[in-house]
Amino acid sequence: MGTPYRWVGVAWIALGFCWFALALTEKPAAYRWILGSFWTVFGLAMLLTALFDRRHGRGRYERPGSSDPHP
């Protein structure tokens, strides 16, 4: 998953919701639901990874000067 920013996860979730909105308003098609689900799950995974890293001071959110990865 890497070290994503929080806003990147939120952006992918928003993209998933846009696909869900298209699925509801336009002619229903299964691929719109599938794409909406994919982007939403992908965005949630990125957001949860970023929040976990931030909470534990890992990856992109590592505290400066910290030599112990598990404070």
N, CA, C and O of each residue as an XYZ file, in Angstrom:
284
protein
N       0.827     -1.189      0.000
C       0.000      0.000      0.000
C       0.865      1.244      0.000
O       0.428      2.284     -0.493
N       2.073      1.178      0.534
C       2.934      2.356      0.532
C       2.650      3.264      1.716
O       2.218      2.807      2.775
N       2.897      4.548      1.530
C       2.662      5.527      2.589
C       1.783      6.650      2.049
O       2.293      7.722      1.723
N       0.484      6.430      1.948
C      -0.407      7.423      1.340
C      -0.706      8.596      2.270
O      -0.644      8.474      3.494
N      -1.024      9.707      1.674
C      -1.563     10.838      2.421
C      -3.029     10.559      2.723
O      -3.674      9.773      2.030
N      -3.552     11.204      3.759
C      -4.965     11.003      4.098
C      -5.872     11.523      3.001
O      -6.887     10.898      2.692
N      -5.524     12.660      2.405
C      -6.401     13.258      1.405
C      -6.519     12.387      0.154
O      -7.526     12.454     -0.551
N      -5.503     11.572     -0.128
C      -5.569     10.692     -1.294
C      -6.654      9.633     -1.084
O      -7.416      9.326     -2.002
N      -6.718      9.081      0.119
C      -7.766      8.109      0.420
C      -9.152      8.728      0.317
O     -10.081      8.107     -0.200
N      -9.286      9.947      0.809
C     -10.584     10.636      0.736
C     -10.962     10.901     -0.723
O     -12.132     10.789     -1.091
N      -9.983     11.249     -1.549
C     -10.262     11.513     -2.967
C     -10.750     10.246     -3.676
O     -11.682     10.314     -4.478
N     -10.137      9.095     -3.394
C     -10.578      7.848     -4.026
C     -11.963      7.452     -3.539
O     -12.760      6.916     -4.309
N     -12.258      7.709     -2.272
C     -13.605      7.423     -1.755
C     -14.625      8.311     -2.466
O     -15.704      7.845     -2.834
N     -14.289      9.583     -2.659
C     -15.187     10.494     -3.372
C     -15.417     10.025     -4.805
O     -16.533     10.116     -5.317
N     -14.363      9.521     -5.454
C     -14.517      8.995     -6.806
C     -15.473      7.790     -6.811
O     -16.298      7.642     -7.713
N     -15.345      6.944     -5.797
C     -16.262      5.806     -5.685
C     -17.701      6.258     -5.512
O     -18.610      5.675     -6.103
N     -17.915      7.290     -4.707
C     -19.274      7.807     -4.515
C     -19.814      8.430     -5.798
O     -21.016      8.364     -6.057
N     -18.939      9.034     -6.605
C     -19.382      9.563     -7.904
C     -19.874      8.432     -8.802
O     -20.878      8.584     -9.498
N     -19.171      7.296     -8.789
C     -19.620      6.146     -9.578
C     -20.949      5.609     -9.055
O     -21.806      5.189     -9.833
N     -21.117      5.623     -7.726
C     -22.404      5.193     -7.171
C     -23.527      6.139     -7.605
O     -24.632      5.697     -7.916
N     -23.236      7.437     -7.623
C     -24.238      8.417     -8.059
C     -24.609      8.191     -9.522
O     -25.780      8.280     -9.891
N     -23.613      7.899    -10.351
C     -23.905      7.585    -11.752
C     -24.760      6.333    -11.871
O     -25.664      6.263    -12.704
N     -24.471      5.354    -11.041
C     -25.238      4.108    -11.091
C     -26.697      4.344    -10.698
O     -27.599      3.673    -11.201
N     -26.919      5.293     -9.804
C     -28.287      5.573     -9.366
C     -29.056      6.456    -10.344
O     -30.260      6.274    -10.525
N     -28.364      7.424    -10.984
C     -29.063      8.399    -11.814
C     -29.144      8.004    -13.276
O     -30.152      8.273    -13.930
N     -28.119      7.380    -13.796
C     -28.109      6.993    -15.202
C     -28.745      5.606    -15.365
O     -29.235      5.002    -14.411
N     -28.716      5.142    -16.580
C     -29.223      3.792    -16.851
C     -28.399      2.791    -16.037
O     -27.175      2.756    -16.168
N     -29.039      1.992    -15.213
C     -28.288      1.076    -14.353
C     -27.412      0.105    -15.146
O     -27.834     -0.498    -16.133
N     -26.206     -0.012    -14.678
C     -25.271     -0.971    -15.276
C     -24.418     -1.543    -14.150
O     -23.998     -0.823    -13.244
N     -24.171     -2.831    -14.220
C     -23.438     -3.498    -13.149
C     -22.009     -2.981    -13.027
O     -21.464     -2.936    -11.924
N     -21.398     -2.592    -14.139
C     -20.010     -2.145    -14.062
C     -19.866     -0.865    -13.240
O     -18.819     -0.643    -12.631
N     -20.895     -0.023    -13.212
C     -20.826      1.202    -12.397
C     -20.814      0.857    -10.912
O     -20.091      1.477    -10.132
N     -21.606     -0.119    -10.527
C     -21.599     -0.552     -9.130
C     -20.267     -1.192     -8.768
O     -19.746     -0.990     -7.671
N     -19.720     -1.967     -9.703
C     -18.438     -2.624     -9.452
C     -17.327     -1.588     -9.322
O     -16.517     -1.664     -8.398
N     -17.281     -0.622    -10.238
C     -16.247      0.419    -10.163
C     -16.415      1.276     -8.910
O     -15.428      1.617     -8.259
N     -17.639      1.621     -8.570
C     -17.876      2.383     -7.348
C     -17.405      1.642     -6.118
O     -16.799      2.228     -5.220
N     -17.686      0.351     -6.080
C     -17.232     -0.465     -4.949
C     -15.717     -0.557     -4.908
O     -15.114     -0.445     -3.840
N     -15.097     -0.759     -6.067
C     -13.642     -0.862     -6.122
C     -12.976      0.412     -5.609
O     -12.105      0.349     -4.742
N     -13.378      1.568     -6.137
C     -12.738      2.828     -5.729
C     -12.996      3.134     -4.263
O     -12.116      3.659     -3.580
N     -14.175      2.818     -3.772
C     -14.479      3.081     -2.363
C     -13.637      2.193     -1.451
O     -13.073      2.680     -0.471
N     -13.546      0.911     -1.755
C     -12.736      0.002     -0.937
C     -11.264      0.383     -1.021
O     -10.567      0.390     -0.007
N     -10.787      0.699     -2.220
C      -9.402      1.124     -2.398
C      -9.114      2.389     -1.593
O      -8.078      2.484     -0.935
N     -10.021      3.353     -1.642
C      -9.851      4.595     -0.879
C      -9.878      4.350      0.623
O      -9.097      4.948      1.362
N     -10.767      3.480      1.080
C     -10.814      3.155      2.508
C      -9.517      2.495      2.970
O      -9.023      2.785      4.060
N      -8.971      1.611      2.142
C      -7.706      0.968      2.501
C      -6.585      1.997      2.606
O      -5.776      1.941      3.533
N      -6.532      2.930      1.669
C      -5.494      3.971      1.715
C      -5.685      4.883      2.918
O      -4.718      5.238      3.593
N      -6.933      5.264      3.187
C      -7.203      6.145      4.317
C      -6.878      5.467      5.639
O      -6.268      6.082      6.514
N      -7.274      4.212      5.796
C      -6.983      3.502      7.037
C      -5.482      3.287      7.226
O      -4.984      3.342      8.350
N      -4.764      3.043      6.134
C      -3.311      2.906      6.218
C      -2.674      4.211      6.666
O      -1.795      4.212      7.528
N      -3.113      5.320      6.085
C      -2.568      6.624      6.456
C      -2.881      6.958      7.916
O      -2.022      7.474      8.630
N      -4.099      6.667      8.361
C      -4.463      6.948      9.751
C      -3.674      6.072     10.718
O      -3.251      6.540     11.775
N      -3.476      4.807     10.363
C      -2.690      3.905     11.206
C      -1.243      4.381     11.287
O      -0.653      4.412     12.367
N      -0.665      4.758     10.124
C       0.710      5.256     10.109
C       0.842      6.531     10.927
O       1.820      6.709     11.653
N      -0.130      7.409     10.814
C      -0.076      8.669     11.567
C      -0.156      8.406     13.069
O       0.575      9.008     13.855
N      -1.038      7.516     13.448
C      -1.214      7.225     14.868
C       0.040      6.609     15.482
O       0.384      6.895     16.629
N       0.715      5.768     14.714
C       1.881      5.062     15.232
C       3.203      5.694     14.805
O       4.269      5.154     15.102
N       3.145      6.829     14.114
C       4.357      7.535     13.722
C       5.228      6.756     12.757
O       6.449      6.715     12.912
N       4.615      6.142     11.771
C       5.358      5.332     10.809
C       5.227      5.914      9.410
O       4.367      6.756      9.148
N       6.097      5.449      8.515
C       6.009      5.840      7.105
C       6.133      7.330      6.923
O       7.049      7.956      7.456
N       5.223      7.896      6.178
C       5.236      9.322      5.877
C       5.087     10.171      7.142
O       5.515     11.325      7.166
N       4.488      9.611      8.180
C       4.209     10.350      9.407
C       5.209     10.039     10.513
O       4.909     10.213     11.694
N       6.397      9.580     10.131
C       7.426      9.275     11.123
C       7.868     10.563     11.806
O       8.070     11.593     11.162
N       8.010     10.481     13.109
C       8.412     11.656     13.873
C       9.887     11.962     13.617
O      10.709     11.045     13.609
N      10.237     13.232     13.408
C      11.629     13.583     13.135
C      12.532     13.200     14.320
O      12.199     13.458     15.477
N      13.667     12.589     14.013
C      14.615     12.225     15.041
C      14.243     10.977     15.815
O      14.908     10.643     16.796
N      13.222     10.293     15.408
C      12.802      9.091     16.124
C      13.557      7.883     15.585
O      13.434      7.534     14.411
N      14.338      7.250     16.454
C      15.069      6.056     16.020
C      14.298      4.786     16.382
O      14.528      3.729     15.795
N      13.394      4.890     17.338
C      12.589      3.731     17.753
C      11.291      3.719     16.948
O      10.471      4.623     17.110
N      11.078      2.709     16.075
C       9.864      2.696     15.265
C       8.598      2.410     16.057
O       7.495      2.624     15.554
N       8.740      1.925     17.300
C       7.577      1.620     18.121
C       7.658      2.401     19.435
O       8.146      1.877     20.436
N       7.184      3.648     19.436
C       7.285      4.458     20.682
C       6.383      3.965     21.785
O       6.364      4.542     22.872
